[in-house]
Amino acid sequence: MTASPEPLEVWLCRFRFLDAPEVKKVRPAVILEADEGALVAVAVKVTSHAPRDEPGEFEVADLVRAGLLRRSTVRCSQAIEMPFSDLIRRIGELAPADAAKLADGIREAGIARDA
């Protein structure tokens, strides 16, 4: 990792499975928060699956700005804290319209966020 992550950036990372934390998959994630002192970030999962009928899921509209290569869904209910060492590289950032959907998704999913 060469730069510190910022909220609303999309990073390629080693994302651990919620039901099996010892297993990690390289995938995009949207940064919600980053603590440079503790070297940890809070991020939400991005998947190529279509949105499900669950709170806090939305399809990314501006794939190019986000640095995503295919149709992608953000799953706000799947937020985790990860060490900076699991962040591989920045690939993009959310467009303003997608950032607004993220804010709505975070509220729908019941995730507390200071920003």
C-alpha positions as CSV (number, residue, x, y, z in Angstrom):
1,M,0.0,0.0,0.0
2,T,1.5,3.4,-1.0
3,A,-1.2,5.9,0.1
4,S,-3.6,6.2,3.0
5,P,-7.2,5.4,2.2
6,E,-9.9,8.0,2.3
7,P,-13.6,7.7,2.7
8,L,-15.5,7.0,-0.5
9,E,-12.5,5.6,-2.2
10,V,-12.7,2.1,-3.8
11,W,-9.7,-0.1,-3.0
12,L,-8.7,-3.6,-4.0
13,C,-8.2,-5.5,-0.8
14,R,-8.0,-8.8,0.9
15,F,-11.6,-9.0,2.3
16,R,-12.2,-11.6,5.0
17,F,-15.4,-13.7,5.0
18,L,-17.7,-12.8,7.8
19,D,-18.5,-16.4,8.5
20,A,-14.8,-17.6,8.2
21,P,-12.5,-14.7,9.2
22,E,-9.3,-16.8,8.4
23,V,-10.4,-16.9,4.7
24,K,-9.7,-13.8,2.6
25,K,-10.7,-13.0,-1.0
26,V,-9.2,-10.2,-3.1
27,R,-12.1,-7.9,-4.1
28,P,-13.0,-4.3,-4.3
29,A,-14.3,-2.5,-1.2
30,V,-15.5,1.0,-0.4
31,I,-13.7,2.8,2.4
32,L,-16.0,4.3,5.0
33,E,-13.4,5.4,7.6
34,A,-9.7,5.2,8.0
35,D,-7.6,5.6,11.2
36,E,-4.0,6.3,10.3
37,G,-2.9,6.1,13.9
38,A,-4.3,2.6,14.3
39,L,-3.6,1.7,10.7
40,V,-7.1,0.3,10.3
41,A,-10.0,1.0,7.8
42,V,-13.7,0.3,7.9
43,A,-14.9,-0.8,4.5
44,V,-18.0,-2.3,2.8
45,K,-18.0,-5.2,0.4
46,V,-18.4,-4.8,-3.3
47,T,-19.6,-7.8,-5.3
48,S,-20.4,-8.6,-8.9
49,H,-23.7,-10.2,-7.9
50,A,-26.9,-8.2,-8.4
51,P,-28.5,-6.4,-5.4
52,R,-30.6,-8.6,-3.2
53,D,-33.8,-7.5,-1.5
54,E,-31.9,-6.5,1.6
55,P,-31.4,-3.1,3.3
56,G,-28.3,-1.2,2.2
57,E,-27.6,-2.8,-1.1
58,F,-27.2,-0.7,-4.3
59,E,-25.8,-1.1,-7.8
60,V,-22.8,1.3,-8.6
61,A,-23.9,3.6,-11.4
62,D,-20.5,5.1,-12.4
63,L,-18.3,2.0,-12.8
64,V,-15.5,3.9,-14.6
65,R,-15.0,6.5,-11.8
66,A,-15.1,3.7,-9.2
67,G,-12.5,1.7,-11.1
68,L,-14.8,-1.3,-11.4
69,L,-14.6,-3.5,-14.5
70,R,-18.1,-5.1,-14.3
71,R,-21.6,-4.5,-12.9
72,S,-21.1,-4.2,-9.1
73,T,-23.2,-4.1,-6.0
74,V,-22.2,-2.4,-2.7
75,R,-23.4,-4.4,0.3
76,C,-23.5,-1.9,3.2
77,S,-24.6,-4.6,5.6
78,Q,-21.2,-6.2,5.1
79,A,-18.9,-3.7,6.7
80,I,-15.7,-4.8,8.4
81,E,-12.7,-3.3,10.1
82,M,-9.5,-4.3,8.3
83,P,-5.8,-3.5,8.8
84,F,-4.1,-1.3,6.3
85,S,-1.9,-4.3,5.4
86,D,-5.0,-5.9,3.7
87,L,-5.5,-2.9,1.4
88,I,-3.7,-3.6,-1.9
89,R,-4.2,-0.4,-4.0
90,R,-6.7,2.3,-4.7
91,I,-8.7,1.7,-7.9
92,G,-11.2,4.6,-7.9
93,E,-13.7,6.6,-6.0
94,L,-17.5,6.8,-5.8
95,A,-19.2,9.4,-7.9
96,P,-21.4,11.9,-6.0
97,A,-24.6,10.0,-6.9
98,D,-23.1,6.7,-5.8
99,A,-21.8,8.4,-2.6
100,A,-25.4,9.5,-1.8
101,K,-26.6,5.9,-2.4
102,L,-23.9,4.8,0.0
103,A,-25.1,7.2,2.7
104,D,-28.6,6.0,2.3
105,G,-27.4,2.3,2.3
106,I,-25.5,2.8,5.5
107,R,-28.6,4.3,7.2
108,E,-30.8,1.4,5.8
109,A,-28.3,-1.2,7.0
110,G,-28.2,0.4,10.5
111,I,-24.4,1.1,10.4
112,A,-23.3,4.0,12.7
113,R,-20.9,6.4,11.0
114,D,-19.5,9.7,12.3
115,A,-19.1,11.3,8.8
